Amino acid sequence: MKKFLLIIVFFSLGIGLYAQFDFVEHTQQQVMRNEWNVTFVPHYVLFNGLRFDIEHVNSLKAWGISPQFYYLKRTFHPVSYSDASLNSLIGGGLGIFRKFIKSSTQKNLGYWALGFGVNYFSVGYEQFTWVPKAFYDQTVYDYELVKHSGTLLRFDISATIGLERKLWNFLIFEPYAGVGYRYTIPFLPGGNNPFDNVLGFGYSGPLFIVGIKLGSGKSLSQPQF
């Protein structure tokens, strides 16, 4: 039921964004742009990360890159035998995206976009694990809290729509929504991946994407065709 409600929310947001830039396309004078934009994606901070998008808009096309950085250091122990506690994380990645601009005015820019990204994470965590021990001439197992470390390699693809709004001719406010897919290869002890929930660093599966970008842009000369 929750997944169904989320799908409705994201679909409604997508329809709203599409309606907005479709309205812009038919009611305002279209302009061609040639500019560089740098934006920040705030919700990455909630996941101990930073993401910046750097893009060049030229006429009705745009290419961009998305450098990403992750860091976490803490002391935290599992609250149950089935949990794992992430105590350290260092990661980085790079995304590339291509925007197909549907409408472009002095203040608004509506687009479709396709993206691809790769991320690499080095993690340290604690988890209860069966540990073999020698007991006289036999081997017994004890369930103990053990420190582990490993790496994860993550791949993402996405398709989004968005509406970039210019405020005071230089500030950018850009809501976007879409869908994607994520595939993670864990290099962790025993092949176990305790971070495979939908909000975890090791998740694999479909993605519902929603967010905003904040930043600034610099206009250049006339567009190059």
C-alpha positions as CSV (number, residue, x, y, z in Angstrom):
1,M,0.0,0.0,0.0
2,K,2.8,2.4,0.9
3,K,4.6,1.7,-2.4
4,F,1.3,2.3,-4.3
5,L,0.9,5.7,-2.5
6,L,4.5,6.6,-3.3
7,I,3.9,5.8,-7.0
8,I,0.8,8.0,-7.0
9,V,2.7,10.9,-5.4
10,F,5.7,10.7,-7.8
11,F,3.4,10.3,-10.8
12,S,1.3,13.3,-9.8
13,L,4.5,15.4,-9.3
14,G,5.7,14.4,-12.7
15,I,2.4,15.4,-14.3
16,G,2.5,18.7,-12.5
17,L,6.0,19.5,-13.7
18,Y,5.1,18.5,-17.2
19,A,2.0,20.7,-17.2
20,Q,4.0,23.6,-15.9
21,F,6.7,23.6,-18.6
22,D,4.1,22.7,-21.3
23,F,2.2,25.8,-20.2
24,V,5.4,27.8,-20.4
25,E,6.2,26.5,-23.9
26,H,2.8,27.7,-25.2
27,T,2.4,31.0,-23.4
28,Q,5.8,32.6,-23.3
29,Q,8.4,33.6,-25.9
30,Q,11.0,31.0,-26.4
31,V,14.7,31.9,-26.0
32,M,17.9,30.1,-26.8
33,R,20.5,29.9,-24.0
34,N,24.2,29.5,-23.8
35,E,25.3,29.3,-20.2
36,W,27.1,27.4,-17.5
37,N,25.2,26.3,-14.4
38,V,26.4,25.0,-11.0
39,T,23.8,23.5,-8.6
40,F,23.8,21.8,-5.2
41,V,21.4,18.9,-4.3
42,P,20.5,19.5,-0.7
43,H,18.9,16.1,0.2
44,Y,22.3,14.3,-0.3
45,V,23.3,15.8,3.1
46,L,20.8,13.5,4.8
47,F,22.8,10.5,3.5
48,N,26.1,11.9,4.6
49,G,26.9,13.0,1.0
50,L,27.5,16.0,-1.2
51,R,26.5,16.4,-4.8
52,F,27.1,19.2,-7.2
53,D,25.9,19.3,-10.8
54,I,27.9,21.2,-13.4
55,E,26.2,21.7,-16.8
56,H,26.5,23.6,-20.0
57,V,23.3,24.6,-21.7
58,N,23.6,25.4,-25.4
59,S,20.5,26.1,-27.4
60,L,18.1,23.2,-26.8
61,K,20.6,20.7,-25.5
62,A,22.7,20.4,-22.3
63,W,25.4,18.0,-21.0
64,G,26.4,17.8,-17.4
65,I,28.4,16.0,-14.7
66,S,27.6,15.2,-11.1
67,P,30.6,14.8,-8.7
68,Q,29.5,13.1,-5.5
69,F,31.3,12.6,-2.1
70,Y,30.3,10.6,1.0
71,Y,31.8,10.5,4.5
72,L,30.8,9.1,7.9
73,K,32.7,8.4,11.1
74,R,30.9,7.4,14.3
75,T,30.8,4.8,17.1
76,F,27.5,3.0,17.1
77,H,26.5,-0.6,18.0
78,P,23.7,-2.8,16.6
79,V,20.5,-2.6,18.5
80,S,19.5,-6.3,17.7
81,Y,21.2,-9.5,16.5
82,S,19.8,-8.9,13.0
83,D,21.1,-5.4,12.6
84,A,24.4,-4.0,11.3
85,S,25.8,-0.7,12.4
86,L,27.6,1.5,9.8
87,N,30.5,3.1,11.6
88,S,32.7,4.5,8.8
89,L,32.1,5.4,5.2
90,I,34.2,7.0,2.5
91,G,32.9,7.2,-1.0
92,G,32.8,9.0,-4.2
93,G,31.3,8.9,-7.6
94,L,30.6,10.6,-10.9
95,G,27.4,10.9,-12.9
96,I,26.8,12.2,-16.4
97,F,23.5,13.4,-17.7
98,R,22.0,14.7,-21.0
99,K,19.1,17.2,-21.0
100,F,16.6,17.4,-23.8
101,I,15.1,20.9,-23.5
102,K,11.4,21.1,-24.2
103,S,10.8,24.8,-23.4
104,S,13.2,27.7,-22.7
105,T,12.3,31.2,-21.7
106,Q,14.1,34.0,-19.9
107,K,13.0,32.7,-16.5
108,N,12.1,29.0,-17.0
109,L,13.6,26.0,-18.6
110,G,11.7,22.7,-18.9
111,Y,13.5,19.5,-19.8
112,W,13.7,15.7,-20.0
113,A,17.0,14.1,-18.9
114,L,18.8,10.8,-19.0
115,G,21.6,10.0,-16.5
116,F,24.1,7.4,-15.7
117,G,26.3,7.2,-12.5
118,V,29.0,5.1,-10.8
119,N,29.8,5.2,-7.1
120,Y,32.4,3.4,-5.0
121,F,32.2,3.0,-1.2
122,S,34.6,1.8,1.4
123,V,32.7,0.8,4.6
124,G,33.4,-0.3,8.2
125,Y,30.6,-1.8,10.2
126,E,29.8,-4.1,13.2
127,Q,27.5,-7.1,12.9
128,F,26.7,-10.1,15.0
129,T,28.3,-13.1,13.4
130,W,28.8,-16.8,14.1
131,V,32.5,-17.2,15.2
132,P,34.2,-20.7,15.3
133,K,36.1,-21.5,18.5
134,A,38.0,-24.5,19.6
135,F,36.5,-26.4,22.5
136,Y,38.7,-29.3,23.5
137,D,38.8,-31.4,20.3
138,Q,35.7,-29.9,18.8
139,T,34.7,-26.7,17.0
140,V,31.8,-24.7,18.5
141,Y,30.3,-21.5,17.3
142,D,29.5,-18.4,19.3
143,Y,27.4,-15.4,18.2
144,E,29.6,-12.4,18.7
145,L,29.7,-8.7,17.6
146,V,32.4,-8.6,15.0
147,K,34.0,-5.6,13.1
148,H,33.9,-6.0,9.3
149,S,35.1,-3.9,6.4
150,G,34.6,-4.0,2.7
151,T,33.6,-2.1,-0.4
152,L,30.6,-1.6,-2.7
153,L,30.4,-0.7,-6.3
154,R,27.1,0.9,-7.4
155,F,25.6,1.8,-10.8
156,D,22.6,4.0,-11.5
157,I,20.5,4.9,-14.5
158,S,17.7,7.5,-14.4
159,A,15.1,9.3,-16.5
160,T,13.7,12.5,-15.1
161,I,11.8,15.6,-15.9
162,G,12.4,19.0,-14.3
163,L,11.7,22.7,-14.4
164,E,14.6,25.1,-13.9
165,R,13.5,28.5,-12.6
166,K,15.7,31.6,-12.7
167,L,15.4,34.0,-9.7
168,W,16.8,37.5,-10.1
169,N,18.5,36.3,-13.3
170,F,21.2,34.3,-11.6
171,L,19.8,32.1,-8.8
172,I,18.5,28.7,-9.8
173,F,15.6,26.7,-8.2
174,E,15.1,23.4,-10.0
175,P,12.5,20.7,-8.9
176,Y,12.8,17.4,-10.6
177,A,11.2,13.9,-10.5
178,G,11.6,10.6,-12.3
179,V,12.4,6.9,-12.2
180,G,15.6,4.9,-12.4
181,Y,17.3,1.6,-11.5
182,R,20.2,0.9,-9.2
183,Y,22.5,-2.1,-9.2
184,T,25.1,-2.7,-6.4
185,I,28.0,-5.2,-6.3
186,P,29.0,-5.8,-2.7
187,F,32.5,-6.9,-1.8
188,L,31.8,-7.7,1.8
189,P,32.6,-10.6,4.1
190,G,30.7,-13.8,3.3
191,G,28.9,-12.1,0.5
192,N,26.5,-10.6,3.0
193,N,25.1,-7.1,2.2
194,P,23.4,-5.6,5.3
195,F,22.9,-2.3,3.5
196,D,20.5,-3.5,0.9
197,N,17.3,-1.6,2.1
198,V,15.9,1.0,-0.2
199,L,17.6,3.8,1.6
200,G,20.9,1.9,2.1
201,F,24.2,2.4,0.2
202,G,24.0,-1.2,-1.1
203,Y,20.5,-1.2,-2.5
204,S,19.7,-2.8,-5.8
205,G,16.3,-2.3,-7.5
206,P,14.0,0.3,-9.0
207,L,14.2,4.0,-7.9
208,F,11.6,6.7,-7.5
209,I,13.4,10.0,-7.8
210,V,12.3,13.4,-6.5
211,G,14.4,16.4,-5.4
212,I,15.4,20.0,-5.9
213,K,18.6,21.7,-7.1
214,L,19.8,25.1,-5.9
215,G,22.6,27.1,-7.5
216,S,23.6,29.8,-9.9
217,G,24.3,30.3,-13.6
218,K,26.5,32.3,-15.9
219,S,25.3,33.4,-19.3
220,L,27.8,33.5,-22.2
221,S,27.5,34.6,-25.8
222,Q,24.8,33.5,-28.2
223,P,24.1,29.8,-28.6
224,Q,26.4,27.8,-30.8
225,F,24.4,25.5,-33.2
